Amino acid sequence: EIPQAEKDELFCAYAAMILQDSSLDISEVNLNTLIKAAGGSIEAFFPALFAKMCQGKDIDAMLKFGGGGGGGPAVGAGG
């Protein structure tokens, strides 16, 4: 089971990504609207906090940054 605080954070993060992709403002109202439309329920302070955190940030750049995981090319066996 995922703790409620993590669920709240995930709801806000996914909603913010959807709003950004839709070229809509990442605001408290829009976050709440989207989360409620998805059937979610979160602590009241989370959307306001998340919206403030996103203000003035280049969300597109954050989403494109990527993890860059994976190793380098495979190394052949010595022979």
Helices and strands as residue ranges (DSSP letters): H 4-21, H 28-37, H 45-54, H 59-65
